[in-house]
Amino acid sequence: MGSGMLETVRRKALQLWEQHDLLHEPIAVKARTLTVHEAIGDPEGDDFPLQKGKEQLMEAEFRGAKGQAFTDRFGDFSGTLADVAAMPLQNNFRRAVFVASLNAVMRGLGLCTATIHCRDKEPGECAPRFRDHIRERYGDVRITQVGFQPKIIKALSGAFDLKVLDLDPDNVGTVQHGAEILGPQQQEEALDRAELLVVTGSTLANDSIGDFLIDRPVIFYGTTVAGAAALMGWERFCAKAR
C-alpha cells in the first residue's frame, strides 16, 4: 500500500515551512476526536463512515487556523513543526498528524481554503454541485469513485456510469445508492474502466493516494487533502467546507 507520494508532499511542505521560517513554531493536533455531531452534524443519512465509527477526525491548530484529517488511528500530538517534519510517517496516526498539520499551516498562510468539514445538510447540497461541475468539465464520462461518500455516490450514480472502490468489507459486493461497490482486489479493473477518478482525500492519510494518480484525470474531494492539493496542484472539489 502506498507509493511514497506522502513523502513527496512532506518534502514540499518542509521546503515551504523552512522558507517561511516556521519550524520552531508550535502545533497542536487534537483527537479530542470530534464527536460525529461536531464533525458533520446530522447529514440526514446514517451511512457516512464517520458515523459508523470507523474513521475519526483529527484537528490541528496553527496560529488560530484549523486543519483536519480523517483517520482510523487517532490520538493527541503537540510539538513544533520541526517535530512534525521529522516524524517517520509509518502509521495512520502519524500520517494524520502530518496531514492535519499541513492543512492548518497552509490555511494559516492563506495558501488553501476549505479545511473544515461541512456539516448537517451541506454534504447533500455539495453533491449535486459536484455532479454539475463534472458534467460541465468532463461531459458524459465513466467514473470510478474511490471512497464511500454516500451523498456523492447518489448524485453521481444518477448521472454517470459509476462504480465505487471501497475498503470497508461491509460495503464491498453490494449496490449502494445505485452504484456497485468494488473491493481492493478489483482495484485494477476499477481504475482501468474509468475515464475520470473521483477520489477521497483520505487516501492521503493512509498513503494510498499514489495508486490513484495515474494517467486519468482525477478530482479529489474532502478536507483531508486540502493542503496537499494546493501544494501539489491537484484538482479538488469541496463546495461546502469552511
C-alpha positions as CSV (number, residue, x, y, z in Angstrom):
1,M,0.0,0.0,0.0
2,G,1.3,3.5,-0.8
3,S,3.8,4.8,-3.1
4,G,5.6,7.3,-1.0
5,M,3.6,10.2,-2.5
6,L,3.2,11.4,1.0
7,E,7.0,11.7,1.2
8,T,6.9,13.9,-1.8
9,V,4.2,16.1,-0.2
10,R,6.3,16.1,3.0
11,R,9.4,17.3,1.2
12,K,7.5,20.1,-0.4
13,A,5.9,21.1,2.9
14,L,9.3,21.1,4.6
15,Q,10.7,23.5,1.9
16,L,7.7,25.8,2.4
17,W,7.9,25.7,6.2
18,E,11.7,26.5,6.0
19,Q,11.1,29.3,3.5
20,H,8.6,30.9,5.9
21,D,10.8,30.2,8.9
22,L,8.1,28.2,10.7
23,L,10.0,25.1,12.0
24,H,10.3,26.4,15.6
25,E,6.6,27.2,15.7
26,P,4.3,25.1,17.9
27,I,1.5,23.0,16.5
28,A,-1.2,21.1,18.5
29,V,-3.2,18.3,17.0
30,K,-6.2,17.1,18.9
31,A,-8.1,13.9,18.5
32,R,-10.5,15.3,21.0
33,T,-11.8,13.2,18.2
34,L,-14.6,15.4,17.2
35,T,-17.8,13.7,18.0
36,V,-19.8,12.7,14.9
37,H,-22.2,15.5,15.7
38,E,-19.4,18.1,15.9
39,A,-17.7,16.9,12.8
40,I,-20.7,16.5,10.4
41,G,-23.8,17.5,12.4
42,D,-26.7,15.5,11.2
43,P,-26.2,14.9,7.5
44,E,-29.6,13.2,7.0
45,G,-28.3,9.7,6.4
46,D,-26.6,7.2,8.6
47,D,-24.1,5.6,6.4
48,F,-21.2,8.0,6.5
49,P,-18.0,6.2,7.5
50,L,-17.6,8.9,10.2
51,Q,-20.9,7.9,11.7
52,K,-20.1,4.2,11.8
53,G,-17.1,4.9,14.0
54,K,-14.6,3.6,11.5
55,E,-12.9,6.9,11.0
56,Q,-12.4,9.9,13.2
57,L,-11.4,13.4,12.5
58,M,-8.3,14.8,14.0
59,E,-7.9,18.6,14.1
60,A,-4.7,20.6,14.1
61,E,-4.4,24.3,15.0
62,F,-1.7,26.6,13.8
63,R,-1.8,30.4,14.6
64,G,-5.6,30.1,15.1
65,A,-6.1,28.3,11.7
66,K,-7.6,24.8,11.8
67,G,-6.9,21.8,9.6
68,Q,-8.3,18.3,9.8
69,A,-7.6,14.8,8.7
70,F,-9.7,11.6,8.7
71,T,-8.0,8.6,10.2
72,D,-8.7,5.2,11.8
73,R,-5.9,5.7,14.3
74,F,-6.1,8.7,16.5
75,G,-4.5,10.4,19.5
76,D,-3.1,13.8,20.5
77,F,0.2,15.4,19.5
78,S,1.9,18.6,20.4
79,G,5.3,19.8,19.4
80,T,6.9,22.1,16.8
81,L,6.6,21.9,13.0
82,A,10.2,20.6,13.1
83,D,8.9,17.6,15.1
84,V,6.1,17.0,12.6
85,A,8.6,17.3,9.7
86,A,11.0,14.8,11.3
87,M,8.4,12.2,12.3
88,P,8.5,8.9,10.4
89,L,5.2,8.5,8.6
90,Q,4.8,4.8,9.1
91,N,1.4,4.5,10.6
92,N,-2.0,6.1,10.1
93,F,-1.8,8.1,13.4
94,R,1.5,9.8,12.4
95,R,0.3,10.4,8.8
96,A,-2.9,12.0,10.2
97,V,-0.8,14.3,12.5
98,F,1.2,15.4,9.4
99,V,-1.8,15.8,7.1
100,A,-3.8,17.8,9.7
101,S,-0.8,20.0,10.5
102,L,-0.1,20.6,6.8
103,N,-3.8,21.7,6.3
104,A,-3.7,24.0,9.3
105,V,-0.4,25.6,8.2
106,M,-1.5,26.0,4.6
107,R,-4.7,27.6,5.8
108,G,-2.8,29.8,8.3
109,L,-0.5,31.0,5.4
110,G,-3.5,31.8,3.3
111,L,-2.5,29.1,0.7
112,C,-5.6,27.0,0.8
113,T,-9.2,27.2,1.9
114,A,-12.0,24.9,2.9
115,T,-10.1,22.9,5.6
116,I,-13.0,22.3,7.9
117,H,-15.5,19.5,7.1
118,C,-19.0,20.6,6.1
119,R,-22.0,19.8,8.3
120,D,-25.7,19.0,8.5
121,K,-27.4,19.3,5.1
122,E,-24.2,20.6,3.4
123,P,-22.9,17.2,2.2
124,G,-26.3,16.8,0.4
125,E,-26.0,20.2,-1.1
126,C,-22.4,19.8,-2.2
127,A,-23.0,16.5,-4.1
128,P,-25.4,17.9,-6.9
129,R,-23.0,20.8,-7.4
130,F,-20.1,18.3,-7.7
131,R,-22.2,16.3,-10.3
132,D,-22.8,19.5,-12.3
133,H,-19.2,20.6,-12.1
134,I,-18.1,17.2,-13.5
135,R,-20.6,17.3,-16.3
136,E,-19.5,20.8,-17.3
137,R,-15.8,20.0,-17.3
138,Y,-15.8,16.4,-18.5
139,G,-19.1,15.7,-20.1
140,D,-20.6,12.2,-20.0
141,V,-17.7,10.1,-18.5
142,R,-17.3,6.7,-16.9
143,I,-16.4,7.4,-13.3
144,T,-14.7,5.3,-10.6
145,Q,-15.2,6.9,-7.2
146,V,-12.6,6.0,-4.5
147,G,-14.1,6.1,-1.0
148,F,-17.6,5.7,0.3
149,Q,-19.3,9.1,0.4
150,P,-23.0,8.3,0.2
151,K,-24.3,11.7,-1.0
152,I,-21.7,11.9,-3.8
153,I,-22.4,8.3,-4.8
154,K,-26.1,9.1,-5.0
155,A,-25.7,12.2,-7.0
156,L,-23.1,10.7,-9.5
157,S,-24.8,7.3,-10.0
158,G,-27.9,9.1,-11.3
159,A,-26.0,10.9,-13.9
160,F,-22.9,8.8,-14.9
161,D,-21.8,5.3,-15.3
162,L,-20.3,4.9,-11.8
163,K,-18.6,2.2,-9.8
164,V,-17.1,2.7,-6.3
165,L,-14.0,1.3,-4.9
166,D,-14.0,0.9,-1.1
167,L,-12.0,-0.8,1.7
168,D,-14.9,-1.5,4.0
169,P,-15.8,-5.2,3.8
170,D,-19.4,-4.3,4.9
171,N,-19.9,-2.4,1.6
172,V,-17.9,-4.5,-0.9
173,G,-20.0,-6.6,-3.2
174,T,-23.2,-4.6,-2.5
175,V,-25.0,-2.0,-4.6
176,Q,-25.4,1.3,-2.7
177,H,-27.3,4.4,-3.8
178,G,-27.4,2.9,-7.4
179,A,-23.7,2.0,-7.7
180,E,-21.8,-1.3,-7.4
181,I,-19.2,-1.3,-4.7
182,L,-15.9,-3.0,-5.6
183,G,-13.2,-4.1,-3.2
184,P,-9.4,-3.8,-3.2
185,Q,-8.9,-7.0,-5.2
186,Q,-10.9,-5.3,-8.1
187,Q,-8.9,-2.1,-7.9
188,E,-7.1,-2.6,-11.2
189,E,-10.3,-3.3,-13.1
190,A,-12.0,-0.4,-11.4
191,L,-9.2,2.0,-12.4
192,D,-8.9,0.6,-16.0
193,R,-12.6,1.2,-16.7
194,A,-12.5,4.8,-15.5
195,E,-12.3,7.9,-17.7
196,L,-12.3,10.1,-14.5
197,L,-11.4,9.2,-11.0
198,V,-13.2,10.9,-8.1
199,V,-11.0,10.2,-5.1
200,T,-11.5,10.9,-1.3
201,G,-8.7,13.0,0.3
202,S,-8.5,10.3,3.0
203,T,-6.2,8.4,0.6
204,L,-3.5,10.9,1.6
205,A,-3.8,9.9,5.2
206,N,-3.3,6.2,4.5
207,D,-0.8,6.9,1.8
208,S,-2.6,5.0,-0.9
209,I,-3.0,8.2,-2.9
210,G,-0.2,7.4,-5.3
211,D,-2.3,4.4,-6.5
212,F,-4.8,6.9,-8.0
213,L,-2.5,9.4,-9.5
214,I,-2.4,7.6,-12.8
215,D,-2.9,8.5,-16.4
216,R,-6.5,9.6,-15.8
217,P,-8.0,12.9,-14.8
218,V,-8.5,12.9,-11.0
219,I,-10.7,15.2,-8.9
220,F,-10.1,14.9,-5.1
221,Y,-12.9,15.6,-2.7
222,G,-13.0,16.4,1.0
223,T,-11.0,18.4,3.5
224,T,-8.1,15.9,4.3
225,V,-6.4,16.7,1.0
226,A,-6.9,20.5,1.1
227,G,-3.3,21.5,1.9
228,A,-1.6,18.8,-0.3
229,A,-3.8,19.6,-3.3
230,A,-2.9,23.3,-3.0
231,L,0.8,22.4,-2.6
232,M,0.9,19.8,-5.4
233,G,-1.6,21.5,-7.9
234,W,-4.1,18.6,-7.7
235,E,-7.7,19.3,-8.6
236,R,-10.1,19.3,-5.7
237,F,-13.8,20.0,-5.3
238,C,-15.3,20.9,-1.9
239,A,-18.2,23.2,-2.3
240,K,-19.4,23.5,1.3
241,A,-16.3,23.1,3.6
242,R,-15.3,26.1,5.6
